[in-house]
Amino acid sequence: MKYKFLLLSVFSLFILFCLVTIKIKENANASVERIKNDSFLLNCLYENLNKQFKSNNSFIKNETSLVDISGNTIYLRDIVGKMKFVIRFRGTQCRSCVNVFNQYTERLKKIISDLGADLVIILLDSENITDLQIVTEKMNCEVYGIPVGNLSLELENKNHIIPFYLFTLSNFLMIQDCFIPVDNLDDLLDVYIESIERKYLILDDKSF
C-alpha cells in the first residue's frame, strides 16, 4: 500500500511538472489539487499512464490491414507516408462511448484543422461502410476501419475500457505520444494537444 501511494504521489508531481512546463500555469495548481484529492481519479490516471507507457515505442505489424470508406482493404503501411496523428475510436457499439467521443468532437476537429487533414487519420473499430462515411463527413479527414485487437499495442487490449485514445505513428509504424483523455481533466488534453502541435512545428512562431 505504501509503495502504491508513493507511486501515485510521484505521478501527481509528474502531472504538475507537465502542466507547468507547457505553461498552463493558471490551471496547474488547481488541476493537481483536484487529482490529489480524488483517489479514484488519481488511480485512473495512474492506470492510464501505465497503458500509455506500455504502448509507446511499440510497432504495429507491417501486414496490418484496414478497410476504407469504399470497402477496399488496404495496408496501414501504405497510407503512412510521413508521421501521422492518429485518433483511435474503439466504441461504435457502446452508446456511452459514443457520447464521450461526441463531447470531444469539436476539439478534435480543431486539432485536425490545425495540423492539416492530410496528417491525421481516424481508425474506427467498425468496418461498416456507413459508419466510416458518417465519421469521414463529420470529422473531415481520412477514416479507416479496423476491429479492436487488430492493432498490436497494449491499448488495444479488449479488457481495457477506453472509448478512444490518441497517438502519433511514424512511417516505420512506430507508436509514440499515446494519450487517453480523462473526463473532468481537460487541462491535460490541452497540454497534450499543445505538445503535439509543437511536435508538428506549427507553434514555433509563437511566444510562450
TAHUFEN-V27844 format. One record per pair of residues at least 6 apart in sequence whose ideal C-beta (glycine too) atoms are under 8 Angstrom apart, sorted by the first residue. I is the first residue (numbers start at 0). J is the second residue. D is the distance in whole Angstrom. If there is no record, write none. Layout:
i:I j:J d:D
i:I j:J d:D
//
This chain:
i:6 j:45 d:7
i:7 j:41 d:5
i:7 j:42 d:7
i:7 j:45 d:6
i:10 j:41 d:7
i:10 j:44 d:6
i:10 j:45 d:5
i:10 j:48 d:6
i:11 j:31 d:6
i:11 j:34 d:6
i:11 j:35 d:5
i:11 j:41 d:7
i:14 j:30 d:7
i:14 j:31 d:6
i:14 j:34 d:6
i:14 j:44 d:7
i:14 j:187 d:7
i:15 j:27 d:6
i:15 j:28 d:8
i:15 j:31 d:5
i:17 j:187 d:8
i:17 j:190 d:6
i:18 j:24 d:8
i:18 j:26 d:7
i:18 j:27 d:4
i:18 j:30 d:6
i:18 j:31 d:7
i:18 j:186 d:6
i:18 j:187 d:8
i:18 j:190 d:6
i:19 j:27 d:5
i:21 j:190 d:5
i:21 j:193 d:6
i:21 j:194 d:7
i:22 j:207 d:5
i:23 j:186 d:6
i:23 j:189 d:6
i:23 j:190 d:6
i:23 j:193 d:8
i:26 j:186 d:5
i:27 j:186 d:8
i:30 j:184 d:7
i:30 j:186 d:5
i:30 j:187 d:7
i:33 j:40 d:7
i:33 j:183 d:8
i:33 j:184 d:8
i:34 j:40 d:6
i:34 j:41 d:5
i:34 j:44 d:6
i:34 j:184 d:7
i:35 j:41 d:7
i:40 j:181 d:7
i:40 j:183 d:7
i:40 j:184 d:7
i:43 j:181 d:6
i:44 j:181 d:6
i:44 j:184 d:8
i:47 j:179 d:4
i:47 j:181 d:7
i:50 j:153 d:6
i:50 j:154 d:6
i:50 j:159 d:6
i:50 j:161 d:8
i:50 j:177 d:8
i:50 j:179 d:7
i:51 j:154 d:8
i:51 j:177 d:4
i:51 j:178 d:7
i:51 j:179 d:6
i:53 j:152 d:8
i:53 j:153 d:4
i:54 j:152 d:4
i:54 j:153 d:4
i:54 j:154 d:5
i:54 j:166 d:7
i:54 j:174 d:6
i:54 j:177 d:5
i:55 j:166 d:8
i:55 j:174 d:6
i:55 j:175 d:6
i:55 j:176 d:7
i:55 j:177 d:5
i:56 j:173 d:7
i:56 j:174 d:7
i:56 j:175 d:7
i:57 j:151 d:7
i:57 j:152 d:5
i:57 j:153 d:7
i:57 j:173 d:7
i:57 j:174 d:5
i:58 j:151 d:7
i:58 j:171 d:7
i:58 j:172 d:5
i:58 j:173 d:5
i:58 j:174 d:7
i:59 j:75 d:6
i:59 j:150 d:6
i:59 j:151 d:6
i:59 j:152 d:7
i:59 j:168 d:7
i:59 j:172 d:4
i:59 j:174 d:7
i:60 j:151 d:5
i:60 j:172 d:8
i:61 j:74 d:8
i:61 j:76 d:6
i:61 j:172 d:7
i:62 j:74 d:7
i:63 j:74 d:7
i:63 j:75 d:5
i:63 j:76 d:8
i:63 j:145 d:7
i:63 j:149 d:7
i:63 j:150 d:7
i:63 j:151 d:7
i:63 j:172 d:8
i:64 j:72 d:5
i:64 j:73 d:7
i:64 j:74 d:6
i:64 j:75 d:7
i:64 j:145 d:8
i:65 j:72 d:7
i:65 j:73 d:6
i:65 j:74 d:7
i:65 j:75 d:6
i:65 j:78 d:8
i:65 j:122 d:7
i:65 j:143 d:4
i:65 j:144 d:6
i:65 j:145 d:5
i:66 j:72 d:6
i:66 j:73 d:8
i:66 j:126 d:4
i:66 j:128 d:8
i:66 j:131 d:7
i:66 j:143 d:6
i:66 j:144 d:4
i:66 j:145 d:7
i:67 j:73 d:6
i:67 j:131 d:7
i:67 j:143 d:6
i:67 j:144 d:8
i:68 j:128 d:7
i:68 j:131 d:5
i:68 j:132 d:5
i:68 j:135 d:6
i:68 j:142 d:6
i:69 j:128 d:8
i:70 j:128 d:5
i:73 j:143 d:8
i:75 j:143 d:8
i:75 j:145 d:8
i:75 j:172 d:7
i:76 j:172 d:6
i:78 j:120 d:7
i:78 j:141 d:7
i:78 j:143 d:7
i:79 j:168 d:6
i:79 j:169 d:7
i:79 j:170 d:5
i:79 j:172 d:7
i:80 j:170 d:6
i:81 j:118 d:7
i:81 j:170 d:6
i:82 j:118 d:7
i:82 j:167 d:6
i:82 j:168 d:7
i:82 j:169 d:5
i:82 j:170 d:7
i:82 j:199 d:8
i:83 j:118 d:6
i:83 j:119 d:7
i:83 j:120 d:5
i:83 j:167 d:7
i:83 j:168 d:5
i:84 j:110 d:7
i:84 j:114 d:6
i:84 j:118 d:6
i:84 j:119 d:5
i:84 j:120 d:8
i:84 j:165 d:7
i:84 j:166 d:8
i:84 j:167 d:6
i:84 j:168 d:8
i:84 j:195 d:6
i:84 j:199 d:7
i:85 j:119 d:8
i:85 j:120 d:6
i:85 j:121 d:8
i:85 j:122 d:6
i:85 j:165 d:7
i:85 j:166 d:5
i:85 j:167 d:7
i:85 j:168 d:5
i:86 j:107 d:6
i:86 j:119 d:7
i:86 j:120 d:7
i:86 j:121 d:5
i:86 j:122 d:7
i:86 j:138 d:8
i:86 j:163 d:7
i:86 j:165 d:6
i:87 j:121 d:8
i:87 j:122 d:5
i:87 j:150 d:7
i:87 j:154 d:7
i:87 j:163 d:6
i:87 j:164 d:5
i:87 j:165 d:7
i:87 j:166 d:7
i:88 j:96 d:8
i:88 j:100 d:6
i:88 j:121 d:7
i:88 j:122 d:7
i:88 j:123 d:6
i:88 j:124 d:7
i:88 j:134 d:8
i:88 j:162 d:7
i:88 j:163 d:4
i:89 j:96 d:8
i:89 j:124 d:4
i:89 j:147 d:5
i:89 j:155 d:8
i:89 j:161 d:6
i:89 j:162 d:7
i:89 j:163 d:7
i:89 j:164 d:8
i:90 j:96 d:3
i:90 j:97 d:6
i:90 j:99 d:7
i:90 j:100 d:7
i:90 j:124 d:7
i:90 j:162 d:4
i:90 j:163 d:7
i:91 j:97 d:7
i:91 j:123 d:6
i:91 j:124 d:6
i:91 j:125 d:4
i:91 j:127 d:8
i:91 j:130 d:6
i:92 j:124 d:8
i:92 j:125 d:8
i:93 j:162 d:7
i:95 j:162 d:8
i:96 j:162 d:4
i:96 j:163 d:8
i:97 j:162 d:8
i:99 j:162 d:4
i:99 j:163 d:7
i:99 j:182 d:7
i:100 j:162 d:6
i:100 j:163 d:5
i:103 j:163 d:8
i:103 j:180 d:6
i:103 j:188 d:8
i:104 j:137 d:7
i:104 j:138 d:7
i:106 j:188 d:7
i:106 j:192 d:7
i:107 j:138 d:7
i:108 j:138 d:6
i:108 j:139 d:7
i:110 j:119 d:8
i:110 j:192 d:5
i:110 j:195 d:7
i:110 j:196 d:7
i:111 j:119 d:5
i:111 j:138 d:6
i:111 j:139 d:7
i:111 j:140 d:5
i:112 j:139 d:8
i:113 j:196 d:6
i:113 j:201 d:6
i:114 j:195 d:7
i:114 j:196 d:7
i:114 j:199 d:6
i:114 j:201 d:7
i:116 j:139 d:6
i:116 j:140 d:4
i:116 j:141 d:7
i:118 j:199 d:7
i:119 j:140 d:5
i:119 j:141 d:7
i:120 j:140 d:7
i:120 j:141 d:5
i:120 j:142 d:7
i:120 j:143 d:6
i:121 j:134 d:6
i:121 j:135 d:8
i:121 j:138 d:6
i:121 j:140 d:6
i:121 j:141 d:7
i:121 j:142 d:4
i:121 j:143 d:7
i:122 j:142 d:8
i:122 j:143 d:6
i:122 j:144 d:8
i:122 j:145 d:5
i:122 j:150 d:7
i:123 j:130 d:6
i:123 j:131 d:6
i:123 j:134 d:6
i:123 j:142 d:6
i:123 j:143 d:7
i:123 j:144 d:5
i:123 j:145 d:8
i:124 j:144 d:7
i:124 j:145 d:7
i:124 j:146 d:6
i:124 j:147 d:5
i:125 j:131 d:7
i:125 j:144 d:5
i:126 j:144 d:4
i:126 j:145 d:7
i:126 j:146 d:7
i:127 j:144 d:7
i:130 j:144 d:7
i:131 j:142 d:5
i:131 j:143 d:7
i:131 j:144 d:5
i:134 j:142 d:5
i:135 j:141 d:7
i:135 j:142 d:4
i:147 j:155 d:6
i:147 j:157 d:6
i:148 j:155 d:5
i:148 j:156 d:8
i:148 j:157 d:6
i:149 j:155 d:7
i:152 j:174 d:6
i:152 j:177 d:8
i:154 j:161 d:6
i:154 j:164 d:5
i:154 j:166 d:8
i:154 j:177 d:6
i:154 j:179 d:7
i:161 j:179 d:6
i:163 j:180 d:7
i:164 j:177 d:6
i:164 j:178 d:6
i:164 j:179 d:5
i:164 j:180 d:8
i:165 j:176 d:7
i:165 j:177 d:7
i:165 j:178 d:5
i:165 j:179 d:8
i:165 j:180 d:8
i:165 j:191 d:7
i:165 j:195 d:8
i:166 j:174 d:5
i:166 j:175 d:7
i:166 j:176 d:6
i:166 j:177 d:5
i:166 j:178 d:7
i:167 j:174 d:7
i:167 j:175 d:5
i:167 j:176 d:4
i:167 j:195 d:7
i:167 j:198 d:7
i:168 j:174 d:6
i:168 j:175 d:8
i:169 j:175 d:7
i:176 j:191 d:8
i:176 j:194 d:7
i:176 j:195 d:6
i:176 j:198 d:7
i:178 j:188 d:8
i:178 j:191 d:5
i:180 j:187 d:8
i:180 j:188 d:5
i:181 j:187 d:6
i:193 j:202 d:7
i:196 j:202 d:5
i:197 j:203 d:8
//
